[in-house]
């Protein structure tokens, strides 16, 4: 009962065309000059374009709601690819009472680096080689803060403590 197949009626084209002509003549309408098979073909073409339009609209709708999922990972990827590498102290050593600091990274403002002692005295670097990433300061016997500015970022802050330094001339 629930799975009963509905009756499906079929007409051949000539019978359907005759029925259409009879209906038009009964309603005092002009006779149809377009063959019935052309009318059926037009209906199928219109239905096909309508179905394509529905599918395209559904696809655009789904992509609209899924697009935030695609944008977020791409922005994180772009941030990692195009962001400058952070400033990092890679090597520090003392030679001839000169403290040498070697940095890697981008946007480091080597010439603006300075050392500040606990008494508040500001000491400029002895020499700067920005092509090699090296800044040389005088070796002090007291603690000092070293600041290395980074363009568009937080300055790199190092705390220098002279206890147990290797390579120092005595």
Buried (B, 14 or more C-beta within 10 A) or exposed (E): EEEEEEEEEEEEEEEBBEEBBEEEEEEEEEEBEEEBEEBEEEEEEEEEEEEEEEEEEEEEEEEEEEEEEEEEEEEEEEEEEEEEEBBEBEEBEBEEEBBBBBBEBEEBBBEBBBBEBEEEEEBEBEEBEEEEBBBBBEBBEEEBBBBBBBEEBEBBEBEBEBEEEEEBEE
